[in-house]
């Protein structure tokens, strides 16, 4: 017999962590150095298959099919949020998806006008991520949203909307702009990976509940992906894994999601034969986007692309090429 008392192991008291104000923090990304679509020079960058992907995005939207934009936090940390906002306004992006870090950096841009602390120094004294406003306000927003039956992204957006005095830079927030434009913004979190999980106000029930609701919203968008495009920018684990599970759910329930276009944007050099199968003797085998975004999901008549390049080049060029279509 298992002794139930032994199952209830004592954990560290997370409420004892000390926080500091973020308003005195130095940020690597600010609203002053964020990229400016239509004003900044378009980088000199190209890819042999890029025009094919652009054509598929344009065709998908002209036929009323979705374009889902999945990403890791470095898209925001590279100062590229305004490109996403403009692409949503132009109707090219129909769903934004990210991990918890994306939501945090975006939320900090909205209230602080900056994000991305310098980690090497902060981790030495334990101050890394211990920001009072980020942790308190995001946790409050997520708790309130959880009680109302909202998802993670909607909880943050509603909090920003209802507390405008705290968010002077909300116009540069992808989450807030998506909310205004009626574009779903969903976030799949991993417990323990995000700085707001360090905060004494953290509610793990609310994290799981709201992110679970977002997963259902995300699955709904994937169920409509036939003829559409799925783009993943730099998320090497969460994005590919969530996409594959959502796709399995949709096909399991009888939704036709076969002729789809997928594209993974990253800096890993996979070579020209990235659509070929590789064995476990090649480290590329363990790179999830190659299998879970580019190849496996498109085996029933779709087409997968791997676009190698830095986000600071690929996203401005993507935006520029799409604007030429208008």
C-alpha positions as CSV (number, residue, x, y, z in Angstrom):
1,X,0.0,0.0,0.0
2,X,1.2,3.5,-0.8
3,X,1.4,5.8,2.2
4,X,-0.6,8.9,1.1
5,X,1.4,11.0,3.6
6,X,4.6,10.3,1.7
7,X,3.0,11.6,-1.5
8,X,2.5,15.1,0.0
9,X,6.1,16.1,0.0
10,X,6.9,19.5,1.4
11,X,8.0,22.0,-1.3
12,X,9.8,25.3,-1.1
13,X,7.6,28.2,0.1
14,X,7.4,30.2,-3.1
15,X,5.7,33.2,-1.4
16,X,8.9,34.2,0.3
17,X,10.6,35.4,-2.9
18,X,11.6,39.1,-2.9
19,X,10.7,41.4,-5.8
20,X,11.9,44.8,-7.1
21,X,10.3,47.4,-9.2
22,X,11.0,47.1,-13.0
23,X,10.9,50.8,-13.5
24,X,14.6,51.1,-12.5
25,X,15.7,48.3,-14.8
26,X,17.8,48.6,-17.9
27,X,16.1,47.1,-20.9
28,X,17.8,45.8,-24.0
29,X,14.6,46.5,-26.1
30,X,12.6,49.7,-25.9
31,X,9.9,51.5,-27.8
32,X,12.6,53.9,-29.0
33,X,14.7,51.2,-30.7
34,X,11.9,48.9,-32.0
35,X,11.8,48.5,-35.7
36,X,9.5,50.7,-37.8
37,X,7.7,49.0,-40.7
38,X,7.5,51.1,-43.8
39,X,10.3,53.4,-42.5
40,X,13.3,51.3,-41.7
41,X,15.4,50.1,-44.6
42,X,14.5,46.6,-45.8
43,X,17.4,44.2,-45.2
44,X,19.3,42.7,-48.1
45,X,18.2,39.1,-47.7
46,X,16.7,36.4,-49.9
47,X,15.8,32.7,-50.0
48,X,15.3,30.6,-53.1
49,X,11.8,29.4,-52.0
50,X,10.6,32.6,-50.4
51,X,8.5,33.8,-53.4
52,X,6.6,30.5,-53.3
53,X,5.8,31.0,-49.6
54,X,4.6,34.5,-50.3
55,X,2.3,33.3,-53.1
56,X,0.8,30.7,-50.8
57,X,0.2,33.3,-48.0
58,X,-1.5,35.7,-50.5
59,X,-3.6,32.9,-52.0
60,X,-4.7,31.7,-48.6
61,X,-6.0,35.1,-47.5
62,X,-7.6,35.8,-50.9
63,X,-9.6,32.6,-50.5
64,X,-10.5,33.3,-46.9
65,X,-8.2,30.7,-45.4
66,X,-6.2,31.4,-42.2
67,X,-2.6,32.3,-41.7
68,X,-1.5,31.3,-38.2
69,X,1.6,33.0,-36.8
70,X,3.4,30.9,-34.1
71,X,6.5,32.3,-32.4
72,X,9.1,32.3,-29.7
73,X,9.9,35.3,-27.6
74,X,12.9,36.5,-29.7
75,X,10.5,38.0,-32.2
76,X,9.5,40.5,-29.6
77,X,13.0,40.7,-28.1
78,X,14.3,41.6,-31.5
79,X,12.0,44.6,-31.5
80,X,9.8,43.3,-34.3
81,X,6.4,43.6,-32.7
82,X,5.2,46.4,-35.0
83,X,5.5,44.2,-38.1
84,X,3.1,41.7,-36.6
85,X,0.7,44.5,-35.6
86,X,0.7,45.9,-39.2
87,X,0.3,42.4,-40.7
88,X,-2.7,41.9,-38.4
89,X,-4.2,45.2,-39.5
90,X,-3.7,44.3,-43.1
91,X,-5.5,41.0,-42.6
92,X,-2.6,38.7,-43.3
93,X,-2.3,37.2,-39.8
94,X,-5.5,35.6,-38.5
95,X,-4.1,34.0,-35.3
96,X,-1.1,34.7,-33.0
97,X,0.3,31.9,-30.9
98,X,3.2,31.8,-28.5
99,X,4.7,30.5,-25.3
100,X,4.6,32.2,-22.0
101,X,7.8,34.3,-22.6
102,X,6.1,36.0,-25.6
103,X,3.3,37.2,-23.4
104,X,5.7,38.5,-20.8
105,X,7.9,40.5,-23.1
106,X,4.8,41.9,-24.9
107,X,3.2,42.8,-21.5
108,X,6.3,44.6,-20.4
109,X,6.5,46.6,-23.6
110,X,2.9,47.7,-23.0
111,X,3.4,49.1,-19.4
112,X,7.2,49.7,-19.2
113,X,8.0,50.7,-22.8
114,X,10.9,48.2,-22.7
115,X,11.8,44.6,-22.0
116,X,14.6,42.0,-21.9
117,X,16.8,42.4,-18.8
118,X,20.5,41.5,-18.7
119,X,20.4,38.0,-17.3
120,X,24.1,37.1,-16.6
121,X,24.3,39.6,-13.7
122,X,20.8,39.1,-12.4
123,X,21.0,35.3,-12.1
124,X,24.1,35.6,-9.8
125,X,22.2,37.5,-7.0
126,X,18.8,35.9,-7.6
127,X,17.2,39.1,-8.8
128,X,16.5,37.6,-12.3
129,X,12.8,37.9,-13.2
130,X,11.8,39.2,-9.8
131,X,9.9,42.2,-11.1
132,X,7.1,43.4,-9.0
133,X,4.9,45.0,-11.6
134,X,5.3,42.3,-14.3
135,X,4.6,39.5,-11.8
136,X,1.9,41.1,-9.8
137,X,-0.1,42.6,-12.7
138,X,0.2,39.6,-15.0
139,X,-0.8,37.2,-12.2
140,X,-3.7,39.4,-11.3
141,X,-4.9,39.5,-14.9
142,X,-4.6,35.8,-15.3
143,X,-6.5,35.1,-12.0
144,X,-9.3,37.5,-12.9
145,X,-9.5,36.0,-16.4
146,X,-9.6,32.5,-15.1
147,X,-12.5,33.3,-12.8
148,X,-14.4,34.8,-15.8
149,X,-13.7,31.8,-18.0
150,X,-11.3,33.6,-20.3
151,X,-8.2,32.2,-21.9
152,X,-4.6,33.3,-21.1
153,X,-4.3,35.8,-23.9
154,X,-7.7,37.3,-23.5
155,X,-7.1,37.7,-19.7
156,X,-4.0,39.8,-20.4
157,X,-5.7,41.8,-23.1
158,X,-8.7,42.6,-21.0
159,X,-6.5,43.7,-18.1
160,X,-4.6,46.1,-20.3
161,X,-7.8,47.4,-21.8
162,X,-9.4,48.0,-18.4
163,X,-6.3,49.7,-16.9
164,X,-5.1,52.1,-19.6
165,X,-3.3,54.4,-17.1
166,X,-0.8,51.6,-16.4
167,X,-0.1,50.8,-20.1
168,X,1.0,54.0,-21.9
169,X,2.6,51.9,-24.7
170,X,-0.3,49.5,-25.3
171,X,-0.4,50.5,-29.0
172,X,2.9,48.5,-29.4
173,X,1.5,45.4,-27.7
174,X,0.7,42.5,-30.0
175,X,-1.7,41.1,-27.4
176,X,-3.6,44.3,-27.1
177,X,-3.8,45.0,-30.8
178,X,-4.9,41.5,-31.5
179,X,-7.7,41.9,-29.0
180,X,-8.8,45.2,-30.7
181,X,-8.7,43.6,-34.1
182,X,-10.5,40.4,-33.2
183,X,-7.5,38.2,-33.8
184,X,-7.1,35.3,-31.3
185,X,-3.8,35.5,-29.3
186,X,-3.2,32.2,-27.5
187,X,-0.4,31.1,-25.3
188,X,0.7,27.6,-24.3
189,X,2.8,27.8,-21.1
190,X,5.1,25.4,-19.4
191,X,5.0,25.6,-15.6
192,X,8.3,26.9,-14.2
193,X,9.7,28.4,-17.4
194,X,8.4,32.0,-17.0
195,X,9.5,34.7,-14.6
196,X,5.9,35.3,-13.4
197,X,6.0,31.8,-12.0
198,X,8.7,33.1,-9.6
199,X,6.4,35.8,-8.2
200,X,4.7,35.3,-4.8
201,X,1.3,36.1,-6.4
202,X,1.6,33.2,-8.8
203,X,-1.5,31.0,-9.2
204,X,-0.6,27.8,-11.0
205,X,-4.3,26.8,-11.2
206,X,-5.0,29.9,-13.1
207,X,-2.0,29.4,-15.4
208,X,-3.1,25.9,-16.3
209,X,-6.8,26.8,-16.6
210,X,-6.4,29.8,-18.9
211,X,-3.7,28.2,-21.0
212,X,-5.9,25.1,-21.4
213,X,-8.7,27.3,-22.7
214,X,-6.2,28.9,-25.1
215,X,-5.3,25.5,-26.4
216,X,-8.9,24.8,-27.3
217,X,-9.1,28.1,-29.2
218,X,-5.8,27.3,-30.9
219,X,-7.2,23.9,-32.0
220,X,-10.3,25.6,-33.5
221,X,-8.0,27.7,-35.7
222,X,-6.0,24.6,-36.7
223,X,-9.2,22.8,-37.6
224,X,-9.8,25.5,-40.2
225,X,-6.3,25.3,-41.7
226,X,-7.1,23.4,-44.9
227,X,-5.8,25.6,-47.7
228,X,-4.2,27.9,-45.1
229,X,-0.7,28.6,-43.9
230,X,1.1,27.9,-40.6
231,X,4.2,30.0,-39.8
232,X,6.5,29.3,-36.9
233,X,9.2,31.8,-36.0
234,X,12.0,30.5,-33.7
235,X,10.0,28.3,-31.4
236,X,12.1,25.1,-31.4
237,X,10.1,23.1,-28.8
238,X,6.7,24.6,-27.7
239,X,5.5,25.7,-31.1
240,X,6.2,22.5,-33.0
241,X,4.9,20.2,-30.2
242,X,1.7,22.1,-29.6
243,X,1.0,22.3,-33.4
244,X,1.5,18.6,-33.8
245,X,-0.9,17.7,-30.9
246,X,-3.5,20.2,-32.1
247,X,-3.3,18.8,-35.6
248,X,-3.8,15.3,-34.3
249,X,-6.9,16.3,-32.3
250,X,-8.4,18.0,-35.4
251,X,-7.8,15.0,-37.6
252,X,-9.0,12.7,-34.9
253,X,-12.3,14.6,-34.8
254,X,-12.8,14.3,-38.5
255,X,-11.7,17.8,-39.7
256,X,-10.0,17.8,-43.1
257,X,-6.6,19.5,-42.5
258,X,-4.5,18.0,-45.3
259,X,-3.5,20.5,-48.0
260,X,-1.7,23.0,-45.8
261,X,1.4,25.1,-46.1
262,X,3.8,25.2,-43.2
263,X,7.0,27.2,-42.8
264,X,9.6,27.3,-40.1
265,X,11.8,30.3,-39.7
266,X,15.1,29.8,-37.7
267,X,18.8,30.2,-37.8
268,X,19.7,26.4,-37.7
269,X,21.4,25.5,-41.1
270,X,19.5,22.4,-42.3
271,X,20.7,22.5,-45.9
272,X,18.8,22.2,-49.1
273,X,17.6,18.7,-48.6
274,X,15.6,19.5,-45.4
275,X,12.6,17.7,-46.7
276,X,14.4,14.3,-46.7
277,X,14.3,11.9,-43.9
278,X,17.2,11.7,-41.5
279,X,18.2,9.1,-39.0
280,X,19.1,9.4,-35.3
281,X,22.8,9.5,-36.3
282,X,22.2,13.0,-37.6
283,X,21.5,15.7,-34.9
284,X,18.9,17.2,-37.3
285,X,16.7,14.3,-36.4
286,X,16.2,15.8,-33.0
287,X,15.3,19.3,-34.2
288,X,11.6,19.2,-33.7
289,X,10.5,21.8,-36.3
290,X,12.0,19.8,-39.1
291,X,9.7,16.9,-38.4
292,X,6.8,18.5,-36.6
293,X,6.3,21.5,-38.8
294,X,7.9,21.1,-42.1
295,X,7.6,17.4,-42.9
296,X,5.1,15.3,-41.0
297,X,2.1,17.7,-41.0
298,X,2.3,18.1,-44.8
299,X,2.5,14.4,-45.8
300,X,-1.1,14.3,-47.1
301,X,-0.7,16.8,-49.9
302,X,0.7,20.0,-48.3
303,X,4.0,21.7,-48.6
304,X,6.5,22.5,-45.9
305,X,9.3,25.2,-46.1
306,X,12.3,25.8,-44.0
307,X,13.5,29.4,-44.1
308,X,16.9,30.0,-42.7
309,X,17.7,33.5,-41.5
310,X,17.7,36.0,-38.6
311,X,14.3,37.3,-37.6
312,X,15.6,40.8,-38.0
313,X,16.0,40.1,-41.7
314,X,13.3,37.5,-42.5
315,X,10.3,39.3,-40.9
316,X,11.0,42.8,-42.5
317,X,11.4,41.1,-45.9
318,X,8.3,39.1,-45.4
319,X,6.4,42.2,-44.5
320,X,7.8,44.1,-47.5
321,X,6.9,41.4,-50.0
322,X,3.4,41.1,-48.7
323,X,2.9,44.9,-48.8
324,X,3.9,44.8,-52.5
325,X,0.8,42.6,-53.1
326,X,-1.7,45.3,-51.8
